[in-house]
Amino acid sequence: MEIDRILLTQEQIQSRIRELGAALSAEYAEKTPIFIGVLRGAVHFFTDLTLQFPHPCQYDFIGAASYLDGTQTSGHVKLTKEVMSDIRGRHVIIVEDILDTGLTLRFVKDHLLLMQPASLKLCVLLDKPERRRADIAADYVGFTIPNEFVVGYGLDYNELYRNLPYIGILK
Ligand code: PRP
């Protein structure tokens, strides 16, 4: 498999992340939020986004996976890593690479809500609304994209392509 075409260039991604960082700064400057990245696809988005947030904040990570291989979701989300922080009464921002069927983020959000944060919002780089199966929407969206299988910038196909600095569509 190879990349058929580039959907979002490195420059487009970084420019949009600066805008998202500014929007988050306006809302959370005084709130010392906890950014929770969803492993593993969100790694690059998490680091670039938080570098655009020049206020006090904390980091944590949660692991969830449903695409056990290939391009089809198993429909069953598995917690692969629990958060380490006590998020009760705190302002939490879930950082995720893509909202696709929504099954992963619905699971993660429900799981974190049980811990009674003061607020809980979702920030996703990519939103693919055509594929939605769960009742969930993001509060901050980088790009709304068409129903194509995308890789790069953290997103994989059979664990490969995560290290591309852009987002591409596979052949
Ligand atoms: C991918 C992606 C999101 C999720 C989105 O994760 O990183 O977490 O799928 O899909 P959904 O909205 O249809 O649930 P994956 O399960 O492939 O694990 P990974 O992050 O380790 O690649």
Backbone and ligand atoms as CSV (ligand in chain L), in Angstrom:
chain,resi,resn,atom,element,x,y,z
A,1,MET,N,N,0.849,-1.200,0.000
A,1,MET,CA,C,0.000,0.000,0.000
A,1,MET,C,C,0.882,1.247,0.000
A,2,GLU,N,N,0.417,2.225,-0.709
A,2,GLU,CA,C,1.153,3.483,-0.715
A,2,GLU,C,C,0.180,4.637,-0.599
A,3,ILE,N,N,0.731,5.820,-0.433
A,3,ILE,CA,C,-0.106,7.009,-0.297
A,3,ILE,C,C,-0.596,7.442,-1.681
A,4,ASP,N,N,-1.911,7.557,-1.826
A,4,ASP,CA,C,-2.493,7.984,-3.094
A,4,ASP,C,C,-2.385,9.498,-3.237
A,5,ARG,N,N,-2.789,10.207,-2.168
A,5,ARG,CA,C,-2.654,11.665,-2.203
A,5,ARG,C,C,-2.631,12.232,-0.794
A,6,ILE,N,N,-2.120,13.438,-0.690
A,6,ILE,CA,C,-2.058,14.119,0.602
A,6,ILE,C,C,-3.373,14.869,0.804
A,7,LEU,N,N,-4.022,14.614,1.938
A,7,LEU,CA,C,-5.269,15.300,2.256
A,7,LEU,C,C,-4.983,16.592,2.995
A,8,LEU,N,N,-4.067,16.539,3.960
A,8,LEU,CA,C,-3.710,17.724,4.742
A,8,LEU,C,C,-2.191,17.792,4.862
A,9,THR,N,N,-1.628,18.905,4.463
A,9,THR,CA,C,-0.174,19.044,4.520
A,9,THR,C,C,0.260,19.357,5.953
A,10,GLN,N,N,1.554,19.198,6.168
A,10,GLN,CA,C,2.138,19.521,7.477
A,10,GLN,C,C,1.827,20.977,7.850
A,11,GLU,N,N,1.916,21.871,6.869
A,11,GLU,CA,C,1.667,23.300,7.122
A,11,GLU,C,C,0.202,23.545,7.486
A,12,GLN,N,N,-0.708,22.886,6.779
A,12,GLN,CA,C,-2.145,23.053,7.097
A,12,GLN,C,C,-2.452,22.550,8.506
A,13,ILE,N,N,-1.866,21.418,8.860
A,13,ILE,CA,C,-2.100,20.843,10.188
A,13,ILE,C,C,-1.576,21.791,11.265
A,14,GLN,N,N,-0.352,22.244,11.092
A,14,GLN,CA,C,0.261,23.089,12.134
A,14,GLN,C,C,-0.448,24.436,12.250
A,15,SER,N,N,-0.891,24.981,11.141
A,15,SER,CA,C,-1.595,26.259,11.162
A,15,SER,C,C,-2.923,26.127,11.914
A,16,ARG,N,N,-3.636,25.040,11.647
A,16,ARG,CA,C,-4.924,24.823,12.329
A,16,ARG,C,C,-4.713,24.551,13.823
A,17,ILE,N,N,-3.636,23.874,14.168
A,17,ILE,CA,C,-3.357,23.598,15.584
A,17,ILE,C,C,-3.060,24.904,16.329
A,18,ARG,N,N,-2.426,25.851,15.671
A,18,ARG,CA,C,-2.207,27.154,16.328
A,18,ARG,C,C,-3.549,27.821,16.631
A,19,GLU,N,N,-4.500,27.689,15.703
A,19,GLU,CA,C,-5.841,28.269,15.948
A,19,GLU,C,C,-6.547,27.552,17.100
A,20,LEU,N,N,-6.452,26.229,17.109
A,20,LEU,CA,C,-7.079,25.473,18.210
A,20,LEU,C,C,-6.443,25.837,19.542
A,21,GLY,N,N,-5.119,26.016,19.538
A,21,GLY,CA,C,-4.420,26.399,20.766
A,21,GLY,C,C,-4.904,27.749,21.272
A,22,ALA,N,N,-5.141,28.670,20.363
A,22,ALA,CA,C,-5.633,30.001,20.747
A,22,ALA,C,C,-7.042,29.898,21.325
A,23,ALA,N,N,-7.875,29.071,20.722
A,23,ALA,CA,C,-9.250,28.905,21.221
A,23,ALA,C,C,-9.240,28.265,22.612
A,24,LEU,N,N,-8.395,27.250,22.795
A,24,LEU,CA,C,-8.306,26.599,24.108
A,24,LEU,C,C,-7.734,27.564,25.144
A,25,SER,N,N,-6.786,28.385,24.725
A,25,SER,CA,C,-6.190,29.365,25.646
A,25,SER,C,C,-7.243,30.341,26.143
A,26,ALA,N,N,-8.132,30.759,25.251
A,26,ALA,CA,C,-9.179,31.708,25.632
A,26,ALA,C,C,-10.113,31.102,26.671
A,27,GLU,N,N,-10.383,29.796,26.544
A,27,GLU,CA,C,-11.328,29.162,27.473
A,27,GLU,C,C,-10.684,28.653,28.759
A,28,TYR,N,N,-9.425,28.210,28.674
A,28,TYR,CA,C,-8.831,27.483,29.810
A,28,TYR,C,C,-7.637,28.171,30.472
A,29,ALA,N,N,-7.329,29.401,30.114
A,29,ALA,CA,C,-6.122,30.063,30.642
A,29,ALA,C,C,-6.055,30.027,32.164
A,30,GLU,N,N,-7.182,30.202,32.817
A,30,GLU,CA,C,-7.202,30.288,34.284
A,30,GLU,C,C,-7.624,28.979,34.945
A,31,LYS,N,N,-7.768,27.905,34.173
A,31,LYS,CA,C,-8.404,26.688,34.722
A,31,LYS,C,C,-7.461,25.514,34.981
A,32,THR,N,N,-6.180,25.686,34.687
A,32,THR,CA,C,-5.219,24.582,34.818
A,32,THR,C,C,-5.852,23.247,34.387
A,33,PRO,N,N,-6.179,23.136,33.105
A,33,PRO,CA,C,-6.832,21.915,32.624
A,33,PRO,C,C,-5.879,20.719,32.619
A,34,ILE,N,N,-6.476,19.544,32.587
A,34,ILE,CA,C,-5.701,18.316,32.353
A,34,ILE,C,C,-5.991,17.869,30.930
A,35,PHE,N,N,-4.963,17.874,30.091
A,35,PHE,CA,C,-5.095,17.346,28.733
A,35,PHE,C,C,-4.902,15.830,28.822
A,36,ILE,N,N,-5.887,15.087,28.340
A,36,ILE,CA,C,-5.757,13.627,28.334
A,36,ILE,C,C,-5.699,13.138,26.893
A,37,GLY,N,N,-4.542,12.642,26.493
A,37,GLY,CA,C,-4.361,12.123,25.140
A,37,GLY,C,C,-4.778,10.674,25.067
A,38,VAL,N,N,-5.443,10.317,23.975
A,38,VAL,CA,C,-5.880,8.931,23.779
A,38,VAL,C,C,-4.818,8.203,22.948
A,39,LEU,N,N,-4.140,7.275,23.596
A,39,LEU,CA,C,-3.087,6.518,22.918
A,39,LEU,C,C,-3.708,5.551,21.913
A,40,ARG,N,N,-3.039,5.300,20.801
A,40,ARG,CA,C,-1.757,5.876,20.489
A,40,ARG,C,C,-1.838,6.943,19.404
A,41,GLY,N,N,-2.950,6.951,18.670
A,41,GLY,CA,C,-3.025,7.802,17.479
A,41,GLY,C,C,-2.855,9.286,17.745
A,42,ALA,N,N,-3.152,9.720,18.979
A,42,ALA,CA,C,-3.156,11.160,19.258
A,42,ALA,C,C,-1.778,11.722,19.611
A,43,VAL,N,N,-0.743,10.885,19.583
A,43,VAL,CA,C,0.556,11.341,20.122
A,43,VAL,C,C,1.061,12.644,19.500
A,44,HIS,N,N,1.045,12.740,18.185
A,44,HIS,CA,C,1.607,13.950,17.557
A,44,HIS,C,C,0.683,15.142,17.774
A,45,PHE,N,N,-0.601,14.936,17.643
A,45,PHE,CA,C,-1.556,16.020,17.857
A,45,PHE,C,C,-1.457,16.515,19.301
A,46,PHE,N,N,-1.339,15.605,20.235
A,46,PHE,CA,C,-1.248,15.977,21.653
A,46,PHE,C,C,-0.041,16.876,21.894
A,47,THR,N,N,1.112,16.480,21.404
A,47,THR,CA,C,2.323,17.259,21.705
A,47,THR,C,C,2.285,18.610,20.992
A,48,ASP,N,N,1.853,18.641,19.755
A,48,ASP,CA,C,1.825,19.928,19.038
A,48,ASP,C,C,0.749,20.852,19.614
A,49,LEU,N,N,-0.385,20.297,20.003
A,49,LEU,CA,C,-1.471,21.126,20.544
A,49,LEU,C,C,-1.082,21.726,21.895
A,50,THR,N,N,-0.544,20.911,22.782
A,50,THR,CA,C,-0.212,21.415,24.121
A,50,THR,C,C,0.912,22.452,24.062
A,51,LEU,N,N,1.779,22.356,23.076
A,51,LEU,CA,C,2.828,23.381,22.928
A,51,LEU,C,C,2.237,24.724,22.521
A,52,GLN,N,N,0.994,24.723,22.062
A,52,GLN,CA,C,0.297,25.967,21.707
A,52,GLN,C,C,-0.591,26.454,22.850
A,53,PHE,N,N,-0.437,25.874,24.031
A,53,PHE,CA,C,-1.224,26.287,25.193
A,53,PHE,C,C,-0.262,26.840,26.248
A,54,PRO,N,N,-0.038,28.153,26.280
A,54,PRO,CA,C,1.025,28.725,27.121
A,54,PRO,C,C,0.557,29.076,28.529
A,55,HIS,N,N,-0.236,28.231,29.129
A,55,HIS,CA,C,-0.774,28.469,30.475
A,55,HIS,C,C,-0.568,27.207,31.306
A,56,PRO,N,N,-0.767,27.294,32.628
A,56,PRO,CA,C,-0.593,26.093,33.447
A,56,PRO,C,C,-1.543,24.982,33.000
A,57,CYS,N,N,-1.015,23.780,32.919
A,57,CYS,CA,C,-1.839,22.628,32.526
A,57,CYS,C,C,-1.130,21.356,32.947
A,58,GLN,N,N,-1.834,20.253,32.917
A,58,GLN,CA,C,-1.242,18.955,33.224
A,58,GLN,C,C,-1.511,17.988,32.070
A,59,TYR,N,N,-0.685,16.967,32.024
A,59,TYR,CA,C,-0.813,15.945,30.977
A,59,TYR,C,C,-1.212,14.613,31.588
A,60,ASP,N,N,-2.015,13.876,30.866
A,60,ASP,CA,C,-2.242,12.477,31.216
A,60,ASP,C,C,-2.604,11.741,29.926
A,61,PHE,N,N,-2.646,10.438,30.019
A,61,PHE,CA,C,-2.932,9.629,28.830
A,61,PHE,C,C,-3.837,8.468,29.205
A,62,ILE,N,N,-4.689,8.119,28.245
A,62,ILE,CA,C,-5.549,6.950,28.424
A,62,ILE,C,C,-5.370,6.092,27.175
A,63,GLY,N,N,-5.454,4.814,27.337
A,63,GLY,CA,C,-5.295,3.926,26.187
A,63,GLY,C,C,-6.613,3.284,25.819
A,64,ALA,N,N,-6.950,3.350,24.550
A,64,ALA,CA,C,-8.155,2.684,24.072
A,64,ALA,C,C,-7.905,2.242,22.647
A,65,ALA,N,N,-8.409,1.084,22.305
A,65,ALA,CA,C,-8.231,0.602,20.936
A,65,ALA,C,C,-9.452,-0.206,20.512
A,66,SER,N,N,-9.854,-0.006,19.278
A,66,SER,CA,C,-10.944,-0.814,18.739
A,66,SER,C,C,-10.595,-1.363,17.364
A,67,TYR,N,N,-9.633,-0.715,16.694
A,67,TYR,CA,C,-9.214,-1.193,15.374
A,67,TYR,C,C,-8.068,-2.162,15.609
A,68,LEU,N,N,-8.417,-3.425,15.793
A,68,LEU,CA,C,-7.384,-4.371,16.178
A,68,LEU,C,C,-6.441,-4.650,15.009
A,69,ASP,N,N,-6.965,-4.640,13.802
A,69,ASP,CA,C,-6.112,-4.653,12.612
A,69,ASP,C,C,-6.924,-4.106,11.440
A,70,GLY,N,N,-6.231,-3.712,10.407
A,70,GLY,CA,C,-6.904,-3.276,9.185
A,70,GLY,C,C,-7.714,-2.014,9.343
A,71,THR,N,N,-8.753,-1.905,8.531
A,71,THR,CA,C,-9.498,-0.649,8.425
A,71,THR,C,C,-10.878,-0.716,9.054
A,72,GLN,N,N,-11.256,-1.892,9.582
A,72,GLN,CA,C,-12.593,-2.036,10.157
A,72,GLN,C,C,-12.535,-2.026,11.675
A,73,THR,N,N,-13.439,-1.242,12.299
A,73,THR,CA,C,-13.513,-1.276,13.755
A,73,THR,C,C,-14.106,-2.606,14.189
A,74,SER,N,N,-13.584,-3.127,15.309
A,74,SER,CA,C,-14.133,-4.375,15.848
A,74,SER,C,C,-15.504,-4.115,16.457
A,75,GLY,N,N,-15.802,-2.832,16.728
A,75,GLY,CA,C,-17.060,-2.482,17.365
A,75,GLY,C,C,-16.963,-2.599,18.880
A,76,HIS,N,N,-15.855,-3.148,19.347
A,76,HIS,CA,C,-15.665,-3.345,20.781
A,76,HIS,C,C,-14.424,-2.561,21.211
A,77,VAL,N,N,-14.609,-1.605,22.125
A,77,VAL,CA,C,-13.482,-0.780,22.555
A,77,VAL,C,C,-12.878,-1.370,23.823
A,78,LYS,N,N,-11.572,-1.416,23.842
A,78,LYS,CA,C,-10.859,-1.989,24.986
A,78,LYS,C,C,-10.020,-0.911,25.648
A,79,LEU,N,N,-10.085,-0.822,26.977
A,79,LEU,CA,C,-9.211,0.088,27.712
A,79,LEU,C,C,-7.845,-0.574,27.816
A,80,THR,N,N,-6.829,0.085,27.258
A,80,THR,CA,C,-5.488,-0.512,27.296
A,80,THR,C,C,-4.587,0.186,28.301
A,81,LYS,N,N,-5.004,1.384,28.747
A,81,LYS,CA,C,-4.246,2.077,29.797
A,81,LYS,C,C,-5.170,3.037,30.534
A,82,GLU,N,N,-5.139,2.984,31.839
A,82,GLU,CA,C,-5.970,3.857,32.673
A,82,GLU,C,C,-5.248,5.195,32.912
A,83,VAL,N,N,-6.012,6.278,33.179
A,83,VAL,CA,C,-5.380,7.562,33.525
A,83,VAL,C,C,-4.698,7.447,34.892
A,84,MET,N,N,-3.705,8.304,35.123
A,84,MET,CA,C,-2.980,8.280,36.396
A,84,MET,C,C,-3.461,9.380,37.335
A,85,SER,N,N,-4.059,10.459,36.796
A,85,SER,CA,C,-4.439,11.608,37.610
A,85,SER,C,C,-5.774,11.402,38.300
A,86,ASP,N,N,-5.948,12.160,39.379
A,86,ASP,CA,C,-7.270,12.258,39.997
A,86,ASP,C,C,-7.964,13.431,39.296
A,87,ILE,N,N,-8.927,13.129,38.438
A,87,ILE,CA,C,-9.553,14.183,37.632
A,87,ILE,C,C,-10.833,14.711,38.267
A,88,ARG,N,N,-11.194,14.209,39.414
A,88,ARG,CA,C,-12.414,14.660,40.088
A,88,ARG,C,C,-12.338,16.168,40.341
A,89,GLY,N,N,-13.352,16.908,39.886
A,89,GLY,CA,C,-13.409,18.349,40.092
A,89,GLY,C,C,-12.492,19.159,39.188
A,90,ARG,N,N,-11.836,18.511,38.248
A,90,ARG,CA,C,-10.886,19.200,37.360
A,90,ARG,C,C,-11.490,19.407,35.971
A,91,HIS,N,N,-10.898,20.361,35.254
A,91,HIS,CA,C,-11.319,20.620,33.873
A,91,HIS,C,C,-10.469,19.750,32.943
A,92,VAL,N,N,-11.140,18.881,32.208
A,92,VAL,CA,C,-10.441,17.880,31.393
A,92,VAL,C,C,-10.716,18.125,29.908
A,93,ILE,N,N,-9.668,18.018,29.130
A,93,ILE,CA,C,-9.795,18.104,27.662
A,93,ILE,C,C,-9.254,16.795,27.092
A,94,ILE,N,N,-10.126,16.025,26.469
A,94,ILE,CA,C,-9.686,14.786,25.808
A,94,ILE,C,C,-9.127,15.167,24.440
A,95,VAL,N,N,-7.931,14.702,24.165
A,95,VAL,CA,C,-7.279,15.023,22.889
A,95,VAL,C,C,-7.176,13.752,22.061
A,96,GLU,N,N,-7.786,13.778,20.875
A,96,GLU,CA,C,-7.851,12.569,20.057
A,96,GLU,C,C,-7.557,12.918,18.597
A,97,ASP,N,N,-6.989,11.968,17.884
A,97,ASP,CA,C,-6.650,12.239,16.481
A,97,ASP,C,C,-7.883,12.260,15.583
A,98,ILE,N,N,-8.785,11.274,15.781
A,98,ILE,CA,C,-9.920,11.208,14.852
A,98,ILE,C,C,-11.198,10.722,15.534
A,99,LEU,N,N,-12.271,11.364,15.187
A,99,LEU,CA,C,-13.614,10.942,15.598
A,99,LEU,C,C,-14.237,10.331,14.347
A,100,ASP,N,N,-14.340,8.992,14.373
A,100,ASP,CA,C,-14.754,8.267,13.172
A,100,ASP,C,C,-16.143,7.675,13.454
A,101,THR,N,N,-16.241,6.393,13.829
A,101,THR,CA,C,-17.551,5.882,14.227
A,101,THR,C,C,-17.986,6.516,15.543
A,102,GLY,N,N,-17.008,6.992,16.321
A,102,GLY,CA,C,-17.309,7.612,17.615
A,102,GLY,C,C,-17.342,6.621,18.760
A,103,LEU,N,N,-17.173,5.326,18.448
A,103,LEU,CA,C,-17.257,4.302,19.501
A,103,LEU,C,C,-16.150,4.481,20.536
A,104,THR,N,N,-14.942,4.811,20.065
A,104,THR,CA,C,-13.816,4.970,20.995
A,104,THR,C,C,-14.057,6.141,21.941
A,105,LEU,N,N,-14.398,7.304,21.385
A,105,LEU,CA,C,-14.562,8.478,22.249
A,105,LEU,C,C,-15.802,8.389,23.122
A,106,ARG,N,N,-16.841,7.733,22.657
A,106,ARG,CA,C,-18.013,7.537,23.513
A,106,ARG,C,C,-17.609,6.722,24.745
A,107,PHE,N,N,-16.827,5.677,24.507
A,107,PHE,CA,C,-16.344,4.820,25.588
A,107,PHE,C,C,-15.438,5.615,26.538
A,108,VAL,N,N,-14.490,6.345,25.969
A,108,VAL,CA,C,-13.529,7.103,26.799
A,108,VAL,C,C,-14.248,8.182,27.595
A,109,LYS,N,N,-15.174,8.868,26.953
A,109,LYS,CA,C,-15.892,9.947,27.636
A,109,LYS,C,C,-16.727,9.370,28.788
A,110,ASP,N,N,-17.467,8.311,28.535
A,110,ASP,CA,C,-18.287,7.697,29.591
A,110,ASP,C,C,-17.407,7.230,30.747
A,111,HIS,N,N,-16.267,6.661,30.418
A,111,HIS,CA,C,-15.338,6.171,31.435
A,111,HIS,C,C,-14.846,7.332,32.315
A,112,LEU,N,N,-14.464,8.443,31.690
A,112,LEU,CA,C,-13.924,9.575,32.455
A,112,LEU,C,C,-15.022,10.312,33.219
A,113,LEU,N,N,-16.230,10.343,32.667
A,113,LEU,CA,C,-17.332,11.024,33.363
A,113,LEU,C,C,-17.638,10.370,34.717
A,114,LEU,N,N,-17.407,9.070,34.809
A,114,LEU,CA,C,-17.619,8.369,36.084
A,114,LEU,C,C,-16.725,8.918,37.186
A,115,MET,N,N,-15.605,9.559,36.779
A,115,MET,CA,C,-14.644,10.115,37.750
A,115,MET,C,C,-15.010,11.541,38.161
A,116,GLN,N,N,-16.131,12.035,37.673
A,116,GLN,CA,C,-16.701,13.327,38.067
A,116,GLN,C,C,-15.772,14.540,37.895
A,117,PRO,N,N,-15.287,14.767,36.678
A,117,PRO,CA,C,-14.528,15.993,36.420
A,117,PRO,C,C,-15.465,17.210,36.487
A,118,ALA,N,N,-14.891,18.405,36.713
A,118,ALA,CA,C,-15.712,19.630,36.723
A,118,ALA,C,C,-16.274,19.890,35.331
A,119,SER,N,N,-15.469,19.615,34.319
A,119,SER,CA,C,-15.924,19.725,32.930
A,119,SER,C,C,-15.119,18.749,32.093
A,120,LEU,N,N,-15.703,18.368,30.956
A,120,LEU,CA,C,-15.040,17.384,30.085
A,120,LEU,C,C,-15.363,17.736,28.645
A,121,LYS,N,N,-14.341,18.143,27.886
A,121,LYS,CA,C,-14.572,18.475,26.478
A,121,LYS,C,C,-13.671,17.646,25.583
A,122,LEU,N,N,-14.086,17.543,24.336
A,122,LEU,CA,C,-13.346,16.757,23.348
A,122,LEU,C,C,-12.713,17.659,22.319
A,123,CYS,N,N,-11.439,17.452,22.084
A,123,CYS,CA,C,-10.743,18.177,21.030
A,123,CYS,C,C,-10.157,17.147,20.071
A,124,VAL,N,N,-10.655,17.134,18.840
A,124,VAL,CA,C,-10.169,16.159,17.858
A,124,VAL,C,C,-9.560,16.881,16.660
A,125,LEU,N,N,-8.524,16.286,16.114
A,125,LEU,CA,C,-7.934,16.889,14.918
A,125,LEU,C,C,-8.842,16.669,13.710
A,126,LEU,N,N,-9.343,15.433,13.585
A,126,LEU,CA,C,-10.156,15.089,12.412
A,126,LEU,C,C,-11.537,14.601,12.834
A,127,ASP,N,N,-12.538,15.006,12.092
A,127,ASP,CA,C,-13.904,14.532,12.321
A,127,ASP,C,C,-14.430,13.985,10.997
A,128,LYS,N,N,-14.893,12.728,11.050
A,128,LYS,CA,C,-15.423,12.075,9.839
A,128,LYS,C,C,-16.898,11.760,10.122
A,129,PRO,N,N,-17.795,12.756,10.047
A,129,PRO,CA,C,-19.172,12.581,10.505
A,129,PRO,C,C,-19.973,11.520,9.747
A,130,GLU,N,N,-19.606,11.250,8.487
A,130,GLU,CA,C,-20.370,10.258,7.698
A,130,GLU,C,C,-20.358,8.871,8.309
A,131,ARG,N,N,-19.345,8.576,9.114
A,131,ARG,CA,C,-19.202,7.218,9.638
A,131,ARG,C,C,-19.748,7.050,11.053
A,132,ARG,N,N,-20.346,8.089,11.597
A,132,ARG,CA,C,-20.708,8.046,13.017
A,132,ARG,C,C,-21.704,6.940,13.352
A,133,ARG,N,N,-21.406,6.190,14.410
A,133,ARG,CA,C,-22.316,5.161,14.925
A,133,ARG,C,C,-22.730,5.449,16.357
A,134,ALA,N,N,-21.903,6.196,17.088
A,134,ALA,CA,C,-22.217,6.518,18.485
A,134,ALA,C,C,-22.700,7.952,18.567
A,135,ASP,N,N,-23.463,8.239,19.607
A,135,ASP,CA,C,-23.996,9.590,19.814
A,135,ASP,C,C,-22.933,10.430,20.511
A,136,ILE,N,N,-22.131,11.115,19.716
A,136,ILE,CA,C,-21.062,11.929,20.284
A,136,ILE,C,C,-20.630,12.993,19.280
A,137,ALA,N,N,-20.273,14.166,19.803
A,137,ALA,CA,C,-19.753,15.243,18.954
A,137,ALA,C,C,-18.573,15.873,19.677
A,138,ALA,N,N,-17.644,16.428,18.904
A,138,ALA,CA,C,-16.472,17.071,19.509
A,138,ALA,C,C,-16.763,18.544,19.767
A,139,ASP,N,N,-16.103,19.094,20.779
A,139,ASP,CA,C,-16.252,20.516,21.102
A,139,ASP,C,C,-15.296,21.363,20.274
A,140,TYR,N,N,-14.150,20.805,19.968
A,140,TYR,CA,C,-13.157,21.474,19.123
A,140,TYR,C,C,-12.763,20.505,18.018
A,141,VAL,N,N,-12.844,20.962,16.770
A,141,VAL,CA,C,-12.518,20.111,15.621
A,141,VAL,C,C,-11.494,20.827,14.736
A,142,GLY,N,N,-10.430,20.101,14.400
A,142,GLY,CA,C,-9.437,20.672,13.486
A,142,GLY,C,C,-9.969,20.729,12.069
A,143,PHE,N,N,-10.319,19.568,11.533
A,143,PHE,CA,C,-10.801,19.467,10.156
A,143,PHE,C,C,-11.930,18.439,10.066
A,144,THR,N,N,-12.969,18.762,9.330
A,144,THR,CA,C,-13.994,17.782,8.983
A,144,THR,C,C,-13.574,17.171,7.653
A,145,ILE,N,N,-13.504,15.838,7.621
A,145,ILE,CA,C,-12.956,15.184,6.424
A,145,ILE,C,C,-13.967,14.217,5.810
A,146,PRO,N,N,-13.777,13.884,4.520
A,146,PRO,CA,C,-14.668,12.925,3.848
A,146,PRO,C,C,-14.395,11.493,4.312
A,147,ASN,N,N,-15.257,10.581,3.890
A,147,ASN,CA,C,-15.152,9.188,4.300
A,147,ASN,C,C,-14.082,8.439,3.510
A,148,GLU,N,N,-12.834,8.750,3.828
A,148,GLU,CA,C,-11.681,8.088,3.210
A,148,GLU,C,C,-10.813,7.555,4.338
A,149,PHE,N,N,-10.080,6.461,4.089
A,149,PHE,CA,C,-9.212,5.929,5.133
A,149,PHE,C,C,-7.910,6.715,5.144
A,150,VAL,N,N,-7.689,7.432,6.229
A,150,VAL,CA,C,-6.531,8.335,6.305
A,150,VAL,C,C,-5.448,7.770,7.213
A,151,VAL,N,N,-4.216,8.086,6.872
A,151,VAL,CA,C,-3.059,7.665,7.678
A,151,VAL,C,C,-2.113,8.850,7.830
A,152,GLY,N,N,-1.189,8.697,8.780
A,152,GLY,CA,C,-0.173,9.723,8.989
A,152,GLY,C,C,-0.480,10.578,10.203
A,153,TYR,N,N,0.525,11.272,10.674
A,153,TYR,CA,C,0.408,12.163,11.821
A,153,TYR,C,C,-0.253,11.417,13.001
A,154,GLY,N,N,0.205,10.199,13.233
A,154,GLY,CA,C,-0.303,9.386,14.335
A,154,GLY,C,C,-1.251,8.288,13.916
A,155,LEU,N,N,-1.928,8.476,12.794
A,155,LEU,CA,C,-2.914,7.493,12.337
A,155,LEU,C,C,-2.226,6.372,11.556
A,156,ASP,N,N,-2.645,5.129,11.850
A,156,ASP,CA,C,-1.960,3.994,11.231
A,156,ASP,C,C,-2.852,3.192,10.294
A,157,TYR,N,N,-2.187,2.372,9.490
A,157,TYR,CA,C,-2.832,1.238,8.821
A,157,TYR,C,C,-1.949,0.045,9.140
A,158,ASN,N,N,-2.488,-0.933,9.868
A,158,ASN,CA,C,-1.684,-2.071,10.336
A,158,ASN,C,C,-0.391,-1.605,10.999
A,159,GLU,N,N,-0.525,-0.572,11.834
A,159,GLU,CA,C,0.569,-0.029,12.650
A,159,GLU,C,C,1.617,0.765,11.880
A,160,LEU,N,N,1.473,0.876,10.586
A,160,LEU,CA,C,2.448,1.654,9.818
A,160,LEU,C,C,1.881,3.035,9.479
A,161,TYR,N,N,2.746,3.902,9.020
A,161,TYR,CA,C,2.433,5.256,8.532
A,161,TYR,C,C,2.214,6.308,9.621
A,162,ARG,N,N,2.292,5.932,10.906
A,162,ARG,CA,C,2.033,6.919,11.958
A,162,ARG,C,C,3.013,8.085,11.901
A,163,ASN,N,N,4.210,7.839,11.402
A,163,ASN,CA,C,5.261,8.849,11.441
A,163,ASN,C,C,5.289,9.781,10.234
A,164,LEU,N,N,4.292,9.716,9.376
A,164,LEU,CA,C,4.233,10.712,8.301
A,164,LEU,C,C,3.886,12.072,8.913
A,165,PRO,N,N,4.527,13.158,8.482
A,165,PRO,CA,C,4.226,14.474,9.058
A,165,PRO,C,C,2.957,15.100,8.490
A,166,TYR,N,N,2.331,14.427,7.513
A,166,TYR,CA,C,1.094,14.911,6.899
A,166,TYR,C,C,0.024,13.829,7.010
A,167,ILE,N,N,-1.198,14.159,6.598
A,167,ILE,CA,C,-2.259,13.152,6.569
A,167,ILE,C,C,-2.560,12.803,5.123
A,168,GLY,N,N,-2.462,11.521,4.830
A,168,GLY,CA,C,-2.637,11.078,3.461
A,168,GLY,C,C,-3.735,10.031,3.341
A,169,ILE,N,N,-4.130,9.797,2.093
A,169,ILE,CA,C,-5.136,8.778,1.780
A,169,ILE,C,C,-4.416,7.607,1.113
A,170,LEU,N,N,-4.691,6.401,1.598
A,170,LEU,CA,C,-4.029,5.224,1.029
A,170,LEU,C,C,-4.578,4.897,-0.353
A,171,LYS,N,N,-3.735,4.301,-1.192
A,171,LYS,CA,C,-4.185,3.816,-2.510
A,171,LYS,C,C,-5.214,2.715,-2.336
L,1,PRP,C1,C,-8.199,4.866,16.163
L,1,PRP,C2,C,-8.031,6.358,16.401
L,1,PRP,C3,C,-9.141,6.668,17.354
L,1,PRP,C4,C,-10.223,5.711,16.942
L,1,PRP,C5,C,-11.277,6.437,16.188
L,1,PRP,O1,O,-7.629,4.153,17.229
L,1,PRP,O2,O,-6.753,6.644,16.967
L,1,PRP,O3,O,-8.759,6.378,18.695
L,1,PRP,O4,O,-9.610,4.701,16.137
L,1,PRP,O5,O,-12.209,5.544,15.651
L,1,PRP,P1,P,-13.723,5.421,16.082
L,1,PRP,O6,O,-14.293,6.812,16.204
L,1,PRP,O7,O,-14.318,4.661,14.930
L,1,PRP,O8,O,-13.788,4.659,17.366
L,1,PRP,P2,P,-7.212,2.615,17.179
L,1,PRP,O9,O,-8.267,1.787,17.820
L,1,PRP,O10,O,-6.813,2.242,15.777
L,1,PRP,O11,O,-5.943,2.608,18.133
L,1,PRP,P3,P,-4.584,3.479,18.006
L,1,PRP,O12,O,-4.935,4.889,18.466
L,1,PRP,O13,O,-3.644,2.803,18.948
L,1,PRP,O14,O,-4.130,3.451,16.576
